[in-house]
Amino acid sequence: MSETLVETPRELDEAVRRSDEHALRYRGDFPILDRRIHGKPLVYLDNSATSQKPRVVLDALDDYYTRLNANVHRGLHTLSEEATNAYEGARERVARFINAPARNLVFVRNTTEGINLVATAWGRKNVRAGDEIVLSVMEHHSNIVPWQMLAKETGAVIRYFDIRDDGSLDMEQADRLISEKTRIVALAHMSNVLGTVNPIDDIVTRARQASALVFLDAAQSVPHMPVDVQRLDCDFFAFSGHKMCGPTGIGGLYGREELLEAMDPYMGGGSMIDEVRLDGFTCADIPEKFEAGTPNIAHAIVFGDVVDYLEAVGMEQIHTHERALTDYMVGRLEEIDGLTVYGHAPGRGGAVSFNLEDMHPSDLSTVLDRQGVAIRAGHHCAQPLMRRLGTPYGATARASVYFYNTSEEIDVMIAAIHKARNLFRA
């Protein structure tokens, strides 16, 4: 088993008890958790895909459209000025959440758009034939395909970190992979399949020695642990609001100021310009340079309420809660004969992938759904990792927790897995 938060069964029991008390303080904030699925209470364990939304977020979205709806940056009337102030105020709050200057935070639709923005706007200007881009085999497709597109366009070469048997990054390869040819190292802060939290300090140190940049796909880390881009010392950092109790279609991209200023626009049109002439145009300052057209105003404003809510819950408390619940879940899963858990890296996060012998993950997920348990089944947008792990069917089942989940819900999932196994053995 992976390195755990506690050392003894008694300590684990106490940590889980505290975790459950923490969850019960907040479950009432989430109306959807009162739903029943196929007559069973909903047990939502698909948080790596998207999180549920608290009432404060739902109310804030309604408030925008009923009281504040107007375009931003373009009007002098009261509604436009109020909407603009709320939009830019939300940028300040979200930036503060990751300890970044507001002008270094670009609103994007999601992590995927943030990665594509950098691969395009930075990559086309700075990557040439023979240059190298370093990724890992555990990356989400969103942190592979944009770089593959850039490499195909420029003639650059992509090199990949492998993983160890426990699912951790094989850092013994760092000196060989990161060299004077490396232009950027783009890695998941936390794996959406294995829960592995990568050693970013070591990666940044090695990249700096090679004069390479570091991009972090933080879609899985920002919702679940305290993050500080200044301490991480990365160059780019992207995350999604919908995985952290926010609405879909809004996310953030942090970039170092000098890098953002030197990059060309990602898209052209309204809002990203300073002046347009018949013979050309000049760009607005950052971050507006990368926010062409009418933005997702409502969801950006609500994003500010999202981070306020998470700060009130406490990111350190969320992290502690999830580590205890993950230790408990992995222990319960490993008690099941014929079940394989993938990834046991020290300090892992709350995404746990597994397979039950002789059962397709999709079949397992379907049976669990009939018991009210929502998990994910498939390749999790990580097909190269599935091949590296040698998973049956090229897929796994995945249960992922958040701060509103309890050990009782894990127990319901475990009972449902036993039921599935008995059903398929019959």
MIZAZA-420807 format. One record per residue (C-alpha): residue number from 1; residue in one letter; z, y, x. Coordinates in nm, 3 decimals, padded with zeros to 5 digits. Layout:
N
n = NUM res = A Z = Z Y = Y X = X
...
//
This chain:
426
n = 1 res = M Z = 00.000 Y = 00.000 X = 00.000
n = 2 res = S Z = -00.058 Y = 00.357 X = 00.109
n = 3 res = E Z = 00.205 Y = 00.581 X = 00.257
n = 4 res = T Z = 00.414 Y = 00.679 X = -00.043
n = 5 res = L Z = 00.628 Y = 00.968 X = -00.146
n = 6 res = V Z = 00.934 Y = 00.742 X = -00.142
n = 7 res = E Z = 01.054 Y = 00.452 X = 00.070
n = 8 res = T Z = 01.240 Y = 00.218 X = -00.169
n = 9 res = P Z = 01.192 Y = 00.092 X = -00.527
n = 10 res = R Z = 01.502 Y = 00.282 X = -00.631
n = 11 res = E Z = 01.367 Y = 00.605 X = -00.485
n = 12 res = L Z = 01.035 Y = 00.544 X = -00.661
n = 13 res = D Z = 01.214 Y = 00.490 X = -00.992
n = 14 res = E Z = 01.395 Y = 00.820 X = -00.949
n = 15 res = A Z = 01.077 Y = 01.003 X = -00.847
n = 16 res = V Z = 00.893 Y = 00.864 X = -01.150
n = 17 res = R Z = 01.180 Y = 00.963 X = -01.379
n = 18 res = R Z = 01.161 Y = 01.321 X = -01.252
n = 19 res = S Z = 00.782 Y = 01.308 X = -01.284
n = 20 res = D Z = 00.807 Y = 01.203 X = -01.648
n = 21 res = E Z = 01.055 Y = 01.480 X = -01.722
n = 22 res = H Z = 00.812 Y = 01.727 X = -01.567
n = 23 res = A Z = 00.519 Y = 01.596 X = -01.773
n = 24 res = L Z = 00.711 Y = 01.609 X = -02.100
n = 25 res = R Z = 00.778 Y = 01.980 X = -02.050
n = 26 res = Y Z = 00.404 Y = 02.050 X = -02.068
n = 27 res = R Z = 00.241 Y = 01.784 X = -02.285
n = 28 res = G Z = 00.298 Y = 01.992 X = -02.597
n = 29 res = D Z = 00.074 Y = 02.263 X = -02.449
n = 30 res = F Z = -00.230 Y = 02.036 X = -02.488
n = 31 res = P Z = -00.335 Y = 01.984 X = -02.851
n = 32 res = I Z = -00.585 Y = 01.707 X = -02.770
n = 33 res = L Z = -00.308 Y = 01.481 X = -02.641
n = 34 res = D Z = -00.195 Y = 01.439 X = -03.002
n = 35 res = R Z = -00.524 Y = 01.265 X = -03.090
n = 36 res = R Z = -00.552 Y = 00.900 X = -03.176
n = 37 res = I Z = -00.849 Y = 00.696 X = -03.053
n = 38 res = H Z = -00.936 Y = 00.382 X = -03.252
n = 39 res = G Z = -00.596 Y = 00.418 X = -03.416
n = 40 res = K Z = -00.412 Y = 00.431 X = -03.081
n = 41 res = P Z = -00.243 Y = 00.731 X = -02.916
n = 42 res = L Z = -00.478 Y = 00.888 X = -02.663
n = 43 res = V Z = -00.398 Y = 00.804 X = -02.301
n = 44 res = Y Z = -00.620 Y = 01.037 X = -02.102
n = 45 res = L Z = -00.668 Y = 00.918 X = -01.743
n = 46 res = D Z = -01.007 Y = 01.071 X = -01.660
n = 47 res = N Z = -00.880 Y = 01.393 X = -01.506
n = 48 res = S Z = -01.101 Y = 01.373 X = -01.198
n = 49 res = A Z = -01.400 Y = 01.416 X = -01.430
n = 50 res = T Z = -01.246 Y = 01.701 X = -01.630
n = 51 res = S Z = -00.898 Y = 01.807 X = -01.733
n = 52 res = Q Z = -00.767 Y = 01.888 X = -02.078
n = 53 res = K Z = -00.707 Y = 02.247 X = -02.187
n = 54 res = P Z = -00.374 Y = 02.405 X = -02.283
n = 55 res = R Z = -00.333 Y = 02.618 X = -02.593
n = 56 res = V Z = -00.298 Y = 02.933 X = -02.381
n = 57 res = V Z = -00.652 Y = 02.882 X = -02.250
n = 58 res = L Z = -00.795 Y = 02.809 X = -02.594
n = 59 res = D Z = -00.625 Y = 03.120 X = -02.733
n = 60 res = A Z = -00.751 Y = 03.335 X = -02.446
n = 61 res = L Z = -01.109 Y = 03.224 X = -02.510
n = 62 res = D Z = -01.077 Y = 03.308 X = -02.878
n = 63 res = D Z = -00.924 Y = 03.646 X = -02.790
n = 64 res = Y Z = -01.219 Y = 03.744 X = -02.575
n = 65 res = Y Z = -01.476 Y = 03.677 X = -02.845
n = 66 res = T Z = -01.273 Y = 03.830 X = -03.127
n = 67 res = R Z = -01.146 Y = 04.140 X = -02.945
n = 68 res = L Z = -01.332 Y = 04.207 X = -02.621
n = 69 res = N Z = -01.688 Y = 04.076 X = -02.638
n = 70 res = A Z = -01.928 Y = 04.299 X = -02.439
n = 71 res = N Z = -02.145 Y = 04.279 X = -02.130
n = 72 res = V Z = -01.991 Y = 04.375 X = -01.798
n = 73 res = H Z = -02.088 Y = 04.627 X = -01.529
n = 74 res = R Z = -02.354 Y = 04.783 X = -01.753
n = 75 res = G Z = -02.194 Y = 05.001 X = -02.016
n = 76 res = L Z = -01.977 Y = 05.309 X = -02.040
n = 77 res = H Z = -01.843 Y = 05.232 X = -02.386
n = 78 res = T Z = -01.487 Y = 05.109 X = -02.432
n = 79 res = L Z = -01.563 Y = 04.742 X = -02.493
n = 80 res = S Z = -01.781 Y = 04.716 X = -02.183
n = 81 res = E Z = -01.524 Y = 04.891 X = -01.967
n = 82 res = E Z = -01.245 Y = 04.667 X = -02.097
n = 83 res = A Z = -01.454 Y = 04.353 X = -02.047
n = 84 res = T Z = -01.547 Y = 04.463 X = -01.695
n = 85 res = N Z = -01.184 Y = 04.531 X = -01.608
n = 86 res = A Z = -01.082 Y = 04.192 X = -01.744
n = 87 res = Y Z = -01.367 Y = 04.017 X = -01.557
n = 88 res = E Z = -01.284 Y = 04.178 X = -01.223
n = 89 res = G Z = -00.913 Y = 04.134 X = -01.287
n = 90 res = A Z = -00.972 Y = 03.762 X = -01.332
n = 91 res = R Z = -01.161 Y = 03.755 X = -01.003
n = 92 res = E Z = -00.857 Y = 03.907 X = -00.833
n = 93 res = R Z = -00.622 Y = 03.650 X = -00.989
n = 94 res = V Z = -00.841 Y = 03.351 X = -00.904
n = 95 res = A Z = -00.891 Y = 03.480 X = -00.548
n = 96 res = R Z = -00.517 Y = 03.528 X = -00.509
n = 97 res = F Z = -00.464 Y = 03.168 X = -00.627
n = 98 res = I Z = -00.646 Y = 03.043 X = -00.316
n = 99 res = N Z = -00.525 Y = 03.333 X = -00.098
n = 100 res = A Z = -00.865 Y = 03.500 X = -00.061
n = 101 res = P Z = -00.978 Y = 03.864 X = -00.088
n = 102 res = A Z = -01.138 Y = 03.926 X = -00.428
n = 103 res = R Z = -01.467 Y = 04.045 X = -00.275
n = 104 res = N Z = -01.498 Y = 03.710 X = -00.098
n = 105 res = L Z = -01.493 Y = 03.516 X = -00.427
n = 106 res = V Z = -01.823 Y = 03.459 X = -00.608
n = 107 res = F Z = -01.811 Y = 03.333 X = -00.966
n = 108 res = V Z = -02.037 Y = 03.028 X = -01.002
n = 109 res = R Z = -02.081 Y = 02.771 X = -01.277
n = 110 res = N Z = -01.912 Y = 02.491 X = -01.084
n = 111 res = T Z = -01.862 Y = 02.340 X = -00.740
n = 112 res = T Z = -02.217 Y = 02.205 X = -00.744
n = 113 res = E Z = -02.365 Y = 02.551 X = -00.782
n = 114 res = G Z = -02.142 Y = 02.680 X = -00.504
n = 115 res = I Z = -02.269 Y = 02.412 X = -00.267
n = 116 res = N Z = -02.631 Y = 02.474 X = -00.364
n = 117 res = L Z = -02.584 Y = 02.848 X = -00.319
n = 118 res = V Z = -02.467 Y = 02.806 X = 00.040
n = 119 res = A Z = -02.719 Y = 02.534 X = 00.126
n = 120 res = T Z = -02.993 Y = 02.767 X = 00.005
n = 121 res = A Z = -02.882 Y = 03.122 X = 00.084
n = 122 res = W Z = -02.707 Y = 03.041 X = 00.413
n = 123 res = G Z = -02.897 Y = 02.726 X = 00.508
n = 124 res = R Z = -03.252 Y = 02.857 X = 00.488
n = 125 res = K Z = -03.159 Y = 03.145 X = 00.713
n = 126 res = N Z = -02.955 Y = 02.958 X = 00.972
n = 127 res = V Z = -03.069 Y = 02.594 X = 00.991
n = 128 res = R Z = -03.377 Y = 02.495 X = 01.189
n = 129 res = A Z = -03.558 Y = 02.177 X = 01.293
n = 130 res = G Z = -03.335 Y = 01.960 X = 01.511
n = 131 res = D Z = -03.013 Y = 02.124 X = 01.393
n = 132 res = E Z = -02.751 Y = 01.889 X = 01.253
n = 133 res = I Z = -02.548 Y = 01.887 X = 00.932
n = 134 res = V Z = -02.239 Y = 01.664 X = 00.925
n = 135 res = L Z = -02.123 Y = 01.502 X = 00.601
n = 136 res = S Z = -01.931 Y = 01.181 X = 00.521
n = 137 res = V Z = -02.010 Y = 00.862 X = 00.332
n = 138 res = M Z = -01.738 Y = 00.949 X = 00.077
n = 139 res = E Z = -01.907 Y = 01.266 X = -00.048
n = 140 res = H Z = -01.992 Y = 01.337 X = -00.410
n = 141 res = H Z = -02.368 Y = 01.354 X = -00.464
n = 142 res = S Z = -02.327 Y = 01.730 X = -00.510
n = 143 res = N Z = -02.225 Y = 01.753 X = -00.146
n = 144 res = I Z = -02.508 Y = 01.531 X = -00.024
n = 145 res = V Z = -02.824 Y = 01.613 X = -00.217
n = 146 res = P Z = -02.833 Y = 01.993 X = -00.154
n = 147 res = W Z = -02.800 Y = 01.929 X = 00.221
n = 148 res = Q Z = -03.067 Y = 01.659 X = 00.206
n = 149 res = M Z = -03.297 Y = 01.908 X = 00.034
n = 150 res = L Z = -03.224 Y = 02.163 X = 00.306
n = 151 res = A Z = -03.284 Y = 01.905 X = 00.580
n = 152 res = K Z = -03.615 Y = 01.803 X = 00.426
n = 153 res = E Z = -03.724 Y = 02.166 X = 00.408
n = 154 res = T Z = -03.614 Y = 02.266 X = 00.760
n = 155 res = G Z = -03.640 Y = 01.947 X = 00.966
n = 156 res = A Z = -03.265 Y = 01.934 X = 01.025
n = 157 res = V Z = -03.083 Y = 01.604 X = 01.074
n = 158 res = I Z = -02.788 Y = 01.484 X = 00.865
n = 159 res = R Z = -02.516 Y = 01.277 X = 01.027
n = 160 res = Y Z = -02.235 Y = 01.102 X = 00.841
n = 161 res = F Z = -01.871 Y = 01.026 X = 00.912
n = 162 res = D Z = -01.781 Y = 00.669 X = 00.821
n = 163 res = I Z = -01.446 Y = 00.569 X = 00.672
n = 164 res = R Z = -01.177 Y = 00.329 X = 00.788
n = 165 res = D Z = -01.070 Y = 00.028 X = 00.584
n = 166 res = D Z = -00.793 Y = 00.231 X = 00.419
n = 167 res = G Z = -01.044 Y = 00.488 X = 00.296
n = 168 res = S Z = -00.951 Y = 00.758 X = 00.545
n = 169 res = L Z = -01.210 Y = 00.948 X = 00.745
n = 170 res = D Z = -01.286 Y = 00.782 X = 01.080
n = 171 res = M Z = -01.187 Y = 01.070 X = 01.305
n = 172 res = E Z = -01.267 Y = 00.869 X = 01.618
n = 173 res = Q Z = -01.628 Y = 00.961 X = 01.543
n = 174 res = A Z = -01.561 Y = 01.336 X = 01.548
n = 175 res = D Z = -01.652 Y = 01.401 X = 01.910
n = 176 res = R Z = -01.977 Y = 01.208 X = 01.872
n = 177 res = L Z = -02.079 Y = 01.360 X = 01.539
n = 178 res = I Z = -01.980 Y = 01.724 X = 01.585
n = 179 res = S Z = -02.171 Y = 01.869 X = 01.880
n = 180 res = E Z = -02.351 Y = 02.181 X = 01.996
n = 181 res = K Z = -02.634 Y = 02.081 X = 01.757
n = 182 res = T Z = -02.404 Y = 02.096 X = 01.453
n = 183 res = R Z = -02.453 Y = 02.398 X = 01.230
n = 184 res = I Z = -02.218 Y = 02.304 X = 00.946
n = 185 res = V Z = -01.968 Y = 02.032 X = 00.855
n = 186 res = A Z = -01.948 Y = 01.988 X = 00.477
n = 187 res = L Z = -01.673 Y = 01.759 X = 00.350
n = 188 res = A Z = -01.470 Y = 01.683 X = 00.043
n = 189 res = H Z = -01.119 Y = 01.821 X = 00.070
n = 190 res = M Z = -01.014 Y = 01.526 X = -00.147
n = 191 res = S Z = -01.229 Y = 01.227 X = -00.245
n = 192 res = N Z = -01.301 Y = 01.188 X = -00.615
n = 193 res = V Z = -01.314 Y = 00.809 X = -00.571
n = 194 res = L Z = -01.052 Y = 00.715 X = -00.313
n = 195 res = G Z = -00.807 Y = 01.003 X = -00.350
n = 196 res = T Z = -00.828 Y = 01.051 X = 00.028
n = 197 res = V Z = -00.719 Y = 01.396 X = 00.145
n = 198 res = N Z = -00.920 Y = 01.468 X = 00.455
n = 199 res = P Z = -00.766 Y = 01.605 X = 00.780
n = 200 res = I Z = -00.917 Y = 01.952 X = 00.750
n = 201 res = D Z = -00.713 Y = 02.103 X = 01.035
n = 202 res = D Z = -00.859 Y = 01.853 X = 01.281
n = 203 res = I Z = -01.210 Y = 01.899 X = 01.141
n = 204 res = V Z = -01.192 Y = 02.278 X = 01.168
n = 205 res = T Z = -01.060 Y = 02.261 X = 01.524
n = 206 res = R Z = -01.344 Y = 02.034 X = 01.631
n = 207 res = A Z = -01.605 Y = 02.242 X = 01.446
n = 208 res = R Z = -01.482 Y = 02.564 X = 01.608
n = 209 res = Q Z = -01.521 Y = 02.407 X = 01.951
n = 210 res = A Z = -01.886 Y = 02.339 X = 01.863
n = 211 res = S Z = -01.938 Y = 02.684 X = 01.702
n = 212 res = A Z = -02.010 Y = 02.511 X = 01.370
n = 213 res = L Z = -01.912 Y = 02.622 X = 01.021
n = 214 res = V Z = -01.697 Y = 02.423 X = 00.776
n = 215 res = F Z = -01.766 Y = 02.393 X = 00.403
n = 216 res = L Z = -01.502 Y = 02.230 X = 00.181
n = 217 res = D Z = -01.585 Y = 02.073 X = -00.155
n = 218 res = A Z = -01.249 Y = 02.146 X = -00.316
n = 219 res = A Z = -01.327 Y = 02.029 X = -00.670
n = 220 res = Q Z = -01.056 Y = 01.763 X = -00.650
n = 221 res = S Z = -00.798 Y = 01.945 X = -00.439
n = 222 res = V Z = -00.757 Y = 02.289 X = -00.600
n = 223 res = P Z = -00.631 Y = 02.148 X = -00.935
n = 224 res = H Z = -00.375 Y = 01.921 X = -00.774
n = 225 res = M Z = -00.211 Y = 02.084 X = -00.474
n = 226 res = P Z = -00.137 Y = 02.426 X = -00.326
n = 227 res = V Z = -00.440 Y = 02.556 X = -00.135
n = 228 res = D Z = -00.474 Y = 02.848 X = 00.103
n = 229 res = V Z = -00.818 Y = 02.919 X = 00.244
n = 230 res = Q Z = -00.670 Y = 03.137 X = 00.517
n = 231 res = R Z = -00.452 Y = 02.855 X = 00.642
n = 232 res = L Z = -00.735 Y = 02.602 X = 00.607
n = 233 res = D Z = -00.952 Y = 02.841 X = 00.812
n = 234 res = C Z = -01.271 Y = 02.714 X = 00.647
n = 235 res = D Z = -01.589 Y = 02.920 X = 00.615
n = 236 res = F Z = -01.689 Y = 02.821 X = 00.262
n = 237 res = F Z = -01.482 Y = 02.667 X = -00.017
n = 238 res = A Z = -01.601 Y = 02.576 X = -00.370
n = 239 res = F Z = -01.412 Y = 02.458 X = -00.678
n = 240 res = S Z = -01.454 Y = 02.413 X = -01.055
n = 241 res = G Z = -01.247 Y = 02.559 X = -01.336
n = 242 res = H Z = -01.293 Y = 02.270 X = -01.579
n = 243 res = K Z = -01.101 Y = 02.032 X = -01.354
n = 244 res = M Z = -00.798 Y = 02.264 X = -01.347
n = 245 res = C Z = -00.731 Y = 02.319 X = -01.720
n = 246 res = G Z = -01.012 Y = 02.574 X = -01.755
n = 247 res = P Z = -01.335 Y = 02.575 X = -01.956
n = 248 res = T Z = -01.660 Y = 02.429 X = -01.833
n = 249 res = G Z = -01.928 Y = 02.647 X = -01.677
n = 250 res = I Z = -01.706 Y = 02.852 X = -01.445
n = 251 res = G Z = -01.599 Y = 02.800 X = -01.085
n = 252 res = G Z = -01.547 Y = 02.981 X = -00.761
n = 253 res = L Z = -01.710 Y = 03.001 X = -00.419
n = 254 res = Y Z = -01.513 Y = 03.153 X = -00.135
n = 255 res = G Z = -01.697 Y = 03.261 X = 00.176
n = 256 res = R Z = -01.607 Y = 03.453 X = 00.485
n = 257 res = E Z = -01.704 Y = 03.817 X = 00.438
n = 258 res = E Z = -01.939 Y = 03.841 X = 00.734
n = 259 res = L Z = -02.120 Y = 03.524 X = 00.623
n = 260 res = L Z = -02.165 Y = 03.637 X = 00.264
n = 261 res = E Z = -02.288 Y = 03.976 X = 00.375
n = 262 res = A Z = -02.548 Y = 03.824 X = 00.606
n = 263 res = M Z = -02.679 Y = 03.578 X = 00.347
n = 264 res = D Z = -02.982 Y = 03.647 X = 00.131
n = 265 res = P Z = -02.942 Y = 03.649 X = -00.249
n = 266 res = Y Z = -02.945 Y = 03.314 X = -00.425
n = 267 res = M Z = -03.124 Y = 03.445 X = -00.735
n = 268 res = G Z = -03.290 Y = 03.774 X = -00.823
n = 269 res = G Z = -03.248 Y = 03.991 X = -01.131
n = 270 res = G Z = -02.997 Y = 04.211 X = -01.301
n = 271 res = S Z = -02.651 Y = 04.276 X = -01.157
n = 272 res = M Z = -02.736 Y = 04.162 X = -00.805
n = 273 res = I Z = -02.938 Y = 04.474 X = -00.721
n = 274 res = D Z = -02.853 Y = 04.818 X = -00.591
n = 275 res = E Z = -03.202 Y = 04.965 X = -00.634
n = 276 res = V Z = -03.540 Y = 04.827 X = -00.740
n = 277 res = R Z = -03.870 Y = 04.990 X = -00.642
n = 278 res = L Z = -04.225 Y = 04.874 X = -00.694
n = 279 res = D Z = -04.242 Y = 04.782 X = -00.326
n = 280 res = G Z = -03.906 Y = 04.605 X = -00.301
n = 281 res = F Z = -03.534 Y = 04.611 X = -00.376
n = 282 res = T Z = -03.194 Y = 04.644 X = -00.212
n = 283 res = C Z = -02.901 Y = 04.418 X = -00.295
n = 284 res = A Z = -02.566 Y = 04.506 X = -00.443
n = 285 res = D Z = -02.258 Y = 04.452 X = -00.230
n = 286 res = I Z = -02.077 Y = 04.118 X = -00.227
n = 287 res = P Z = -01.982 Y = 03.937 X = -00.442
n = 288 res = E Z = -02.219 Y = 04.088 X = -00.703
n = 289 res = K Z = -02.512 Y = 04.009 X = -00.473
n = 290 res = F Z = -02.478 Y = 03.644 X = -00.578
n = 291 res = E Z = -02.414 Y = 03.697 X = -00.950
n = 292 res = A Z = -02.759 Y = 03.768 X = -01.097
n = 293 res = G Z = -02.790 Y = 03.812 X = -01.472
n = 294 res = T Z = -02.522 Y = 03.817 X = -01.737
n = 295 res = P Z = -02.241 Y = 03.600 X = -01.602
n = 296 res = N Z = -02.021 Y = 03.357 X = -01.793
n = 297 res = I Z = -01.796 Y = 03.649 X = -01.885
n = 298 res = A Z = -01.565 Y = 03.477 X = -02.131
n = 299 res = H Z = -01.494 Y = 03.178 X = -01.911
n = 300 res = A Z = -01.453 Y = 03.391 X = -01.600
n = 301 res = I Z = -01.191 Y = 03.603 X = -01.777
n = 302 res = V Z = -01.016 Y = 03.292 X = -01.906
n = 303 res = F Z = -01.021 Y = 03.152 X = -01.551
n = 304 res = G Z = -00.764 Y = 03.418 X = -01.468
n = 305 res = D Z = -00.539 Y = 03.286 X = -01.746
n = 306 res = V Z = -00.591 Y = 02.934 X = -01.614
n = 307 res = V Z = -00.454 Y = 03.012 X = -01.269
n = 308 res = D Z = -00.166 Y = 03.207 X = -01.421
n = 309 res = Y Z = -00.078 Y = 02.898 X = -01.624
n = 310 res = L Z = -00.098 Y = 02.665 X = -01.325
n = 311 res = E Z = 00.115 Y = 02.900 X = -01.116
n = 312 res = A Z = 00.377 Y = 02.898 X = -01.393
n = 313 res = V Z = 00.377 Y = 02.517 X = -01.390
n = 314 res = G Z = 00.395 Y = 02.525 X = -01.009
n = 315 res = M Z = 00.132 Y = 02.378 X = -00.779
n = 316 res = E Z = 00.391 Y = 02.217 X = -00.552
n = 317 res = Q Z = 00.553 Y = 02.059 X = -00.858
n = 318 res = I Z = 00.214 Y = 01.935 X = -00.977
n = 319 res = H Z = 00.148 Y = 01.779 X = -00.638
n = 320 res = T Z = 00.490 Y = 01.610 X = -00.625
n = 321 res = H Z = 00.452 Y = 01.482 X = -00.982
n = 322 res = E Z = 00.112 Y = 01.329 X = -00.912
n = 323 res = R Z = 00.215 Y = 01.163 X = -00.587
n = 324 res = A Z = 00.502 Y = 00.985 X = -00.761
n = 325 res = L Z = 00.285 Y = 00.881 X = -01.055
n = 326 res = T Z = 00.007 Y = 00.764 X = -00.822
n = 327 res = D Z = 00.249 Y = 00.552 X = -00.619
n = 328 res = Y Z = 00.371 Y = 00.400 X = -00.943
n = 329 res = M Z = 00.017 Y = 00.334 X = -01.071
n = 330 res = V Z = -00.105 Y = 00.175 X = -00.747
n = 331 res = G Z = 00.202 Y = -00.050 X = -00.741
n = 332 res = R Z = 00.148 Y = -00.164 X = -01.101
n = 333 res = L Z = -00.224 Y = -00.224 X = -01.043
n = 334 res = E Z = -00.161 Y = -00.432 X = -00.733
n = 335 res = E Z = 00.063 Y = -00.664 X = -00.937
n = 336 res = I Z = -00.243 Y = -00.780 X = -01.133
n = 337 res = D Z = -00.407 Y = -01.096 X = -00.999
n = 338 res = G Z = -00.773 Y = -01.050 X = -00.912
n = 339 res = L Z = -00.758 Y = -00.671 X = -00.911
n = 340 res = T Z = -00.872 Y = -00.474 X = -00.605
n = 341 res = V Z = -00.760 Y = -00.115 X = -00.541
n = 342 res = Y Z = -00.990 Y = 00.089 X = -00.317
n = 343 res = G Z = -00.839 Y = 00.339 X = -00.077
n = 344 res = H Z = -00.490 Y = 00.341 X = 00.070
n = 345 res = A Z = -00.505 Y = 00.645 X = 00.293
n = 346 res = P Z = -00.173 Y = 00.814 X = 00.369
n = 347 res = G Z = -00.091 Y = 01.105 X = 00.141
n = 348 res = R Z = -00.366 Y = 01.014 X = -00.106
n = 349 res = G Z = -00.421 Y = 01.208 X = -00.428
n = 350 res = G Z = -00.418 Y = 01.093 X = -00.786
n = 351 res = A Z = -00.766 Y = 00.938 X = -00.821
n = 352 res = V Z = -00.737 Y = 00.559 X = -00.807
n = 353 res = S Z = -01.046 Y = 00.335 X = -00.812
n = 354 res = F Z = -01.025 Y = -00.037 X = -00.874
n = 355 res = N Z = -01.213 Y = -00.345 X = -00.993
n = 356 res = L Z = -01.102 Y = -00.648 X = -01.188
n = 357 res = E Z = -01.248 Y = -00.977 X = -01.071
n = 358 res = D Z = -01.550 Y = -01.103 X = -01.267
n = 359 res = M Z = -01.556 Y = -00.802 X = -01.502
n = 360 res = H Z = -01.799 Y = -00.513 X = -01.491
n = 361 res = P Z = -01.614 Y = -00.179 X = -01.478
n = 362 res = S Z = -01.804 Y = -00.063 X = -01.787
n = 363 res = D Z = -01.676 Y = -00.363 X = -01.982
n = 364 res = L Z = -01.323 Y = -00.292 X = -01.866
n = 365 res = S Z = -01.353 Y = 00.072 X = -01.965
n = 366 res = T Z = -01.485 Y = -00.022 X = -02.309
n = 367 res = V Z = -01.194 Y = -00.257 X = -02.377
n = 368 res = L Z = -00.945 Y = 00.006 X = -02.258
n = 369 res = D Z = -01.106 Y = 00.265 X = -02.483
n = 370 res = R Z = -01.036 Y = 00.041 X = -02.783
n = 371 res = Q Z = -00.670 Y = 00.066 X = -02.681
n = 372 res = G Z = -00.688 Y = 00.445 X = -02.667
n = 373 res = V Z = -00.706 Y = 00.456 X = -02.286
n = 374 res = A Z = -00.971 Y = 00.684 X = -02.134
n = 375 res = I Z = -01.071 Y = 00.597 X = -01.778
n = 376 res = R Z = -01.401 Y = 00.639 X = -01.593
n = 377 res = A Z = -01.638 Y = 00.357 X = -01.497
n = 378 res = G Z = -01.946 Y = 00.381 X = -01.278
n = 379 res = H Z = -02.044 Y = 00.503 X = -00.935
n = 380 res = H Z = -01.866 Y = 00.838 X = -00.983
n = 381 res = C Z = -02.160 Y = 01.029 X = -00.832
n = 382 res = A Z = -02.083 Y = 00.855 X = -00.502
n = 383 res = Q Z = -02.341 Y = 00.579 X = -00.463
n = 384 res = P Z = -02.337 Y = 00.580 X = -00.080
n = 385 res = L Z = -01.961 Y = 00.523 X = -00.093
n = 386 res = M Z = -02.001 Y = 00.238 X = -00.342
n = 387 res = R Z = -02.242 Y = 00.071 X = -00.099
n = 388 res = R Z = -02.006 Y = 00.131 X = 00.193
n = 389 res = L Z = -01.717 Y = -00.026 X = 00.001
n = 390 res = G Z = -01.933 Y = -00.318 X = -00.108
n = 391 res = T Z = -01.815 Y = -00.286 X = -00.466
n = 392 res = P Z = -01.937 Y = -00.543 X = -00.720
n = 393 res = Y Z = -02.202 Y = -00.392 X = -00.948
n = 394 res = G Z = -02.211 Y = -00.078 X = -00.731
n = 395 res = A Z = -01.933 Y = 00.069 X = -00.940
n = 396 res = T Z = -01.557 Y = 00.087 X = -00.995
n = 397 res = A Z = -01.315 Y = 00.173 X = -01.269
n = 398 res = R Z = -01.116 Y = 00.489 X = -01.196
n = 399 res = A Z = -00.793 Y = 00.622 X = -01.340
n = 400 res = S Z = -00.694 Y = 00.974 X = -01.243
n = 401 res = V Z = -00.376 Y = 01.160 X = -01.334
n = 402 res = Y Z = -00.268 Y = 01.516 X = -01.393
n = 403 res = F Z = 00.067 Y = 01.683 X = -01.445
n = 404 res = Y Z = 00.078 Y = 01.599 X = -01.817
n = 405 res = N Z = 00.051 Y = 01.222 X = -01.761
n = 406 res = T Z = 00.353 Y = 00.991 X = -01.770
n = 407 res = S Z = 00.452 Y = 00.648 X = -01.639
n = 408 res = E Z = 00.452 Y = 00.524 X = -01.999
n = 409 res = E Z = 00.081 Y = 00.599 X = -02.013
n = 410 res = I Z = 00.028 Y = 00.402 X = -01.692
n = 411 res = D Z = 00.213 Y = 00.112 X = -01.853
n = 412 res = V Z = -00.018 Y = 00.132 X = -02.158
n = 413 res = M Z = -00.319 Y = 00.117 X = -01.924
n = 414 res = I Z = -00.175 Y = -00.183 X = -01.738
n = 415 res = A Z = -00.115 Y = -00.370 X = -02.064
n = 416 res = A Z = -00.471 Y = -00.290 X = -02.172
n = 417 res = I Z = -00.608 Y = -00.427 X = -01.843
n = 418 res = H Z = -00.419 Y = -00.752 X = -01.899
n = 419 res = K Z = -00.564 Y = -00.768 X = -02.249
n = 420 res = A Z = -00.914 Y = -00.714 X = -02.112
n = 421 res = R Z = -00.874 Y = -00.989 X = -01.855
n = 422 res = N Z = -00.745 Y = -01.234 X = -02.115
n = 423 res = L Z = -01.029 Y = -01.142 X = -02.350
n = 424 res = F Z = -01.296 Y = -01.209 X = -02.089
n = 425 res = R Z = -01.132 Y = -01.531 X = -01.974
n = 426 res = A Z = -01.122 Y = -01.668 X = -02.329
//
